[in-house]
Amino acid sequence: MILNIFVFVLILIVSLFSGILYLISNRDKQLIYKVPEMSKEALKRSLKVEKKFTASVLAEALRVGIQTTRGIKLPSVSVWVADDLDTGAIFIENLGSYEKLDHSKMIESISGILPSPYETVASYLVTGGKFIQFEFEDTTTSHKFIVHNHDFSPFISKDVHSIRLSDDLVWNARKVPHFSIIGRSGSAKSSFSGGYIANVAILQGWQVFYASVKPDQYTKKFNGYTTPERITQLAENLVKYMHKRLAKIQKKGADDYGDLENMNDIAFFIDEIGHLNALLDSDKKLKLRFENAMKSLSFTGRSAGIHLIGISQFATIEAFLPSSVRGNMKDGVVLLGNTANSGEERKFLIPGFNDLPNRNYQRGQGIAMVLESGNKWKTPHYFETPLII
C-alpha cells in the first residue's frame, strides 16, 4: 500500500516537472498559420511578399514584438496569395499587440511595406485571436467595364438573375435580393444604378421601376415616380403583386420565383432616399404606409423575385431606408467616394470594417461588399463602377 502511494507521488512529481520543462522550452515558440495551398506562381509571389517582413520591420516599423527575459520575441508571418494574384492575406502571430496598437496606422504601415501593386484593405483577428489577418489586393489593375456608345449587350450575363458589375464581381440577385448604393453628388451612384444596372437588367428580361423625388434623366427614361405619394403607392402595389407571385409559386410547389420559367426579376430603384424621407416627415400617415410597404418587400421580396436597390447620398438613419429594412440591405453594398472613407457610414451598412485605410477616391471609385460573389467580396474591396462613354 505504502509502495503504491510512493509510486503514485513519484509519477505525479515527474509529470509536473516534465510539464514545467515543456512550458519553459515552448514559451518562446512561434505559432505558424497554415495557409491554403497555392499555385506555383502564387507561391512565388507569396514568398516575395513574405521577404519584406524582416525582423527589423516587425520590431521597429510594426512594433509587434514583445520583450521577454530572452530578448524580443517576434511573431511568425505567413502569406497567402490567390491564384489570380489579385488578392492575398498576411497572417501575423498575435502576441497581444493588436489590441494596443492603432489599427488604421498598422494597416497603413503594412501597405507601405508591401511590394507593388498591393495595398492593405482590412485587418481582423482570426483563429480565436491567435493571428492577425491583413487582407491585401492589387488596387492598380482596373477591373471596371467600359461601355461604348451605350451598348450594354457585351455585359449581359448568361444567368438572367445575375448582374455583372465588373470583370471580377457579379451580383446574384437570387441569392442576394437587395442592394445598397451610397455616394455623394458626383460620385457616379446614379449613373451606376440607373445608367448601368437598370439597362443591363432590362436586357436580361427584368422589369424595372424607378423612383426619385429629384427628377432626372433616369426618372424620365424609365417613366419614374417622383412624388412621395406616387412612390408610396408604387411600393404598396408591388407588395400586392408580390403576394400574387408567392401564391403562384406555392401553387406550383416551387421554392422561389427562379424555379418558374415565366417569372422574371423585378427591380425597384429608389434614389435620393434622404430627400424622400424629409418629404415624408411632413405626412406621418404616408410615411407609415411607405415604411410598412418597404418592410414587407425587404423581408419577403427574395422569394418573389422583387429586388430593392436603395440609393442615397449618405449612409445614415435620416438618409436611408428604415432600420427594419436596413438589415436586409447589407448583403450587397457599394460605397462610393468620401462615403467609402467614412468609418461611421461604413459601420452603418457594413459593420465590423471601421478601420479600412483612407484613399483618394475619384468619380466612380469606392468599395464594395457583395456576399455570395466569391471569397474576395465577403469583405469590402476596392471597386470601380462601369464607365459609360
C-alpha positions in Angstrom: 0.0 0.0 0.0 2.8 2.4 1.0 4.7 1.4 -2.1 1.8 2.2 -4.3 1.4 5.6 -2.8 5.1 6.3 -3.2 5.0 5.3 -6.9 1.9 7.5 -7.5 3.6 10.5 -5.9 6.8 9.9 -7.9 4.8 9.7 -11.1 3.0 12.9 -10.2 6.3 14.7 -9.4 7.9 13.6 -12.7 4.8 14.6 -14.7 4.7 18.0 -13.1 8.4 18.5 -13.7 8.1 17.4 -17.3 5.2 19.9 -17.8 7.2 22.7 -16.4 10.1 21.8 -18.7 7.7 21.7 -21.7 6.3 25.1 -20.9 9.8 26.6 -20.5 11.0 25.1 -23.7 8.0 26.2 -25.7 7.2 29.6 -24.2 9.0 31.4 -27.0 8.0 29.0 -29.7 6.2 30.6 -32.6 2.7 29.6 -33.8 2.7 29.1 -37.6 -0.5 29.8 -39.6 -1.1 27.1 -42.1 -2.1 28.9 -45.3 -4.1 27.2 -48.1 -2.3 25.6 -51.0 -1.2 27.9 -53.8 -0.3 27.6 -57.4 3.4 27.8 -58.4 3.0 31.5 -59.4 1.0 32.4 -56.3 3.6 30.7 -54.1 6.4 32.6 -55.8 4.5 35.9 -55.2 3.7 35.0 -51.6 7.4 34.4 -50.8 8.2 37.8 -52.4 5.8 39.4 -50.0 6.9 37.4 -47.0 10.6 38.5 -47.5 9.5 42.1 -46.9 8.7 41.3 -43.3 12.1 41.1 -41.8 12.9 41.0 -38.1 13.7 44.8 -38.1 10.5 45.6 -39.9 8.4 43.6 -37.4 10.2 45.0 -34.4 10.7 48.7 -35.5 8.1 49.5 -38.1 5.2 47.4 -36.9 6.2 47.1 -33.2 4.6 43.7 -32.9 7.3 42.1 -30.9 7.2 41.7 -27.1 10.1 41.9 -24.6 10.9 38.7 -22.8 13.8 37.7 -20.5 15.5 36.2 -23.5 15.1 39.4 -25.6 12.4 40.5 -28.1 10.1 37.7 -29.2 9.0 38.3 -32.8 5.8 36.8 -34.3 5.6 34.4 -37.2 4.5 35.7 -40.6 2.7 33.6 -43.2 1.5 34.9 -46.6 -1.2 33.6 -48.9 -1.8 34.8 -52.5 -4.8 33.9 -54.6 -4.1 32.0 -57.8 -5.2 35.1 -59.9 -2.5 37.1 -58.0 -5.1 39.8 -57.4 -5.7 39.3 -53.7 -4.0 37.8 -50.7 -3.6 37.8 -46.9 -0.8 38.2 -44.4 -1.1 36.2 -41.1 0.9 37.7 -38.3 1.0 35.8 -35.0 -0.8 37.9 -32.4 1.4 38.4 -29.3 -1.1 40.7 -27.6 0.0 43.8 -29.5 -3.1 44.1 -31.8 -5.3 45.4 -29.0 -2.8 48.0 -28.0 -1.9 49.4 -31.5 -3.8 51.9 -33.7 -5.4 49.5 -36.3 -5.6 52.1 -39.0 -2.0 53.1 -38.6 -1.0 49.4 -38.6 -2.9 48.9 -41.9 -1.1 51.9 -43.4 2.3 50.7 -42.2 1.8 47.3 -43.8 0.6 49.0 -47.1 3.9 50.8 -47.1 5.8 47.6 -46.7 4.0 45.6 -49.3 5.6 45.4 -52.8 3.8 46.9 -55.7 1.0 46.6 -56.8 -0.5 45.6 -53.4 -2.2 47.6 -50.7 -3.8 46.5 -47.4 -7.6 46.8 -47.3 -8.6 45.3 -44.0 -7.5 43.6 -40.8 -9.0 41.4 -38.1 -8.2 38.7 -35.6 -8.6 35.0 -36.7 -8.3 31.6 -35.2 -9.6 32.7 -31.8 -7.3 35.8 -31.7 -4.1 33.8 -32.3 -3.3 35.6 -35.6 -3.9 39.0 -37.1 -5.1 38.7 -40.7 -4.3 41.6 -43.1 -6.0 41.4 -46.4 -4.3 43.0 -49.4 -5.2 43.4 -53.0 -4.0 44.9 -56.3 -5.5 48.3 -56.5 -3.7 49.4 -59.6 -5.1 47.0 -62.1 -8.6 48.2 -63.2 -11.4 45.7 -63.4 -14.1 48.2 -64.4 -16.3 47.7 -67.5 -16.1 50.3 -70.2 -19.4 50.8 -72.1 -19.1 52.2 -75.6 -21.9 54.0 -77.3 -24.4 52.9 -74.6 -24.1 49.3 -75.9 -24.7 47.2 -72.8 -25.0 43.9 -74.7 -21.4 42.7 -74.0 -22.2 42.8 -70.3 -25.2 40.5 -70.3 -24.9 37.6 -68.0 -25.8 34.0 -69.0 -27.6 33.8 -65.7 -30.6 36.1 -66.0 -30.7 36.6 -62.2 -27.1 37.8 -62.1 -25.9 41.3 -62.9 -22.2 41.7 -63.9 -20.8 44.8 -62.1 -17.1 44.4 -63.2 -14.9 41.7 -64.6 -14.4 40.3 -61.2 -17.7 41.0 -59.5 -21.2 39.6 -60.1 -24.3 40.3 -58.1 -26.5 37.3 -58.0 -29.9 38.7 -57.1 -31.5 35.3 -56.4 -29.0 34.8 -53.6 -28.6 38.5 -52.5 -32.0 40.0 -53.2 -31.4 43.6 -52.3 -28.6 46.2 -53.0 -27.5 49.4 -51.4 -25.6 52.2 -53.3 -24.3 55.2 -51.3 -22.3 58.1 -52.6 -22.2 61.9 -52.6 -23.2 64.0 -55.5 -20.8 63.5 -58.4 -19.7 60.0 -57.2 -21.5 58.3 -60.1 -24.0 56.5 -57.9 -27.0 57.4 -60.2 -25.2 56.5 -63.4 -24.1 53.2 -61.9 -27.7 52.3 -60.8 -29.9 54.0 -63.4 -27.3 54.2 -66.2 -25.8 50.7 -66.0 -27.6 48.3 -63.7 -31.1 49.2 -64.9 -30.1 49.0 -68.6 -28.4 45.6 -68.2 -31.3 44.3 -66.1 -33.8 45.2 -68.8 -31.7 43.4 -71.5 -31.8 40.3 -69.2 -35.6 40.4 -69.0 -36.1 42.2 -65.7 -38.9 44.6 -65.1 -37.6 47.9 -63.8 -39.4 50.5 -61.6 -37.5 53.7 -60.9 -38.4 56.3 -58.2 -36.7 59.5 -57.2 -38.2 62.7 -55.7 -35.4 64.5 -57.6 -36.5 64.1 -61.3 -33.5 63.4 -63.6 -32.7 61.6 -66.9 -33.4 58.2 -65.3 -36.9 59.0 -64.0 -37.6 60.3 -67.5 -36.2 57.3 -69.3 -37.9 54.7 -67.1 -41.2 56.7 -66.6 -40.2 57.1 -63.0 -42.2 58.0 -59.9 -41.3 61.4 -58.5 -43.6 62.3 -55.6 -43.8 60.7 -52.1 -47.5 59.8 -52.8 -46.8 58.0 -56.1 -43.7 56.3 -54.7 -45.6 55.0 -51.7 -48.4 53.8 -54.0 -45.9 52.0 -56.2 -44.4 50.3 -53.1 -47.9 49.2 -52.0 -48.8 47.9 -55.4 -45.5 45.9 -55.6 -46.5 44.3 -52.2 -49.8 43.2 -53.7 -48.1 41.9 -56.8 -45.5 40.1 -54.6 -48.3 38.2 -52.8 -49.8 37.1 -56.1 -46.5 35.8 -57.3 -45.9 34.0 -54.0 -49.3 32.3 -54.3 -48.4 31.2 -57.8 -45.1 29.8 -56.6 -46.8 27.9 -53.8 -49.4 26.5 -56.1 -46.6 25.2 -58.4 -44.8 23.7 -55.4 -41.6 25.6 -56.2 -39.1 27.0 -53.7 -38.9 30.5 -55.2 -39.5 32.5 -58.4 -36.3 31.2 -60.0 -37.9 27.8 -60.4 -40.6 29.1 -62.6 -39.7 29.7 -66.3 -42.2 32.6 -66.8 -41.4 34.6 -63.7 -38.8 37.3 -64.2 -36.9 39.5 -61.8 -38.3 42.9 -60.7 -36.0 45.8 -59.7 -37.4 48.6 -57.6 -34.8 51.5 -57.7 -35.3 54.2 -55.0 -32.9 57.1 -55.5 -32.5 60.2 -53.3 -33.8 58.4 -50.2 -32.7 61.2 -47.8 -34.8 63.8 -49.7 -37.7 61.4 -49.8 -37.5 60.9 -46.1 -37.5 64.6 -45.5 -40.7 65.0 -47.5 -42.4 62.0 -45.8 -41.8 63.6 -42.4 -44.5 66.1 -43.1 -47.1 63.4 -43.6 -46.9 60.8 -40.8 -49.6 58.5 -42.2 -48.0 58.4 -45.7 -44.6 57.8 -44.0 -46.0 54.8 -42.1 -47.6 53.4 -45.3 -44.2 53.7 -47.1 -42.2 52.1 -44.3 -44.7 49.2 -44.0 -44.6 48.5 -47.7 -40.8 48.7 -47.8 -40.5 46.4 -44.8 -42.8 43.8 -46.5 -40.8 44.0 -49.7 -37.4 43.7 -48.0 -38.4 40.6 -45.9 -40.4 38.7 -48.5 -39.3 40.0 -51.8 -36.5 37.5 -52.3 -38.8 34.5 -52.8 -40.9 36.5 -55.2 -38.0 38.0 -57.2 -38.6 41.6 -56.2 -35.3 43.4 -55.5 -34.8 46.7 -53.8 -32.0 48.9 -54.9 -31.6 51.7 -52.3 -29.6 54.7 -53.4 -28.6 57.6 -51.2 -26.0 60.3 -50.7 -25.4 59.3 -47.1 -25.4 56.1 -45.1 -27.3 57.5 -42.0 -30.6 56.9 -40.3 -32.0 60.1 -41.8 -30.9 59.4 -45.3 -31.6 55.7 -45.8 -34.4 53.3 -45.6 -36.0 52.4 -42.2 -33.9 50.4 -39.7 -36.3 47.5 -40.1 -35.4 47.4 -43.8 -31.7 48.2 -43.5 -30.8 44.8 -42.1 -31.9 43.2 -45.4 -29.9 45.7 -47.4 -26.4 44.8 -46.0 -25.5 41.8 -48.2 -24.9 43.8 -51.3 -23.3 47.3 -50.7 -21.3 49.8 -52.8 -19.9 52.9 -51.1 -18.5 55.5 -53.5 -16.2 58.5 -53.0 -16.0 60.0 -49.5 -18.6 57.6 -48.2 -16.1 54.8 -48.5 -13.7 56.8 -46.3 -16.3 57.4 -43.6 -15.9 54.9 -40.7 -19.4 55.8 -39.3 -21.1 55.3 -42.7 -19.3 52.0 -43.2 -20.4 51.0 -39.8 -24.0 51.8 -40.8 -24.1 49.3 -43.7 -21.0 47.1 -43.3 -20.3 46.9 -39.6 -17.0 45.5 -38.5 -14.9 47.3 -41.0 -14.3 50.7 -39.4 -10.5 50.5 -39.8 -10.2 50.5 -43.5 -7.5 52.8 -44.9 -8.5 56.1 -46.4 -7.9 56.6 -50.1 -8.3 59.4 -52.6 -11.3 58.0 -54.5 -12.2 59.6 -57.8 -15.6 59.6 -59.5 -16.9 56.0 -59.8 -14.4 54.6 -57.3 -15.1 53.2 -53.8 -15.5 49.9 -52.0 -18.0 47.0 -52.5 -19.0 44.0 -50.4 -21.4 41.6 -52.1 -22.0 38.2 -50.4 -22.3 35.0 -52.5 -19.9 36.6 -55.1 -16.7 34.7 -54.1 -14.4 34.9 -51.2 -12.9 38.2 -52.2 -16.2 40.1 -51.9 -17.2 38.7 -48.5 -15.3 41.7 -47.1 -15.1 45.2 -48.6 -12.7 45.6 -51.5 -11.8 48.4 -53.9 -14.4 48.8 -56.7 -14.8 50.9 -59.8 -18.3 51.4 -61.4 -18.6 50.8 -65.2 -17.5 53.8 -67.3 -20.2 54.8 -69.9 -18.7 56.7 -72.8 
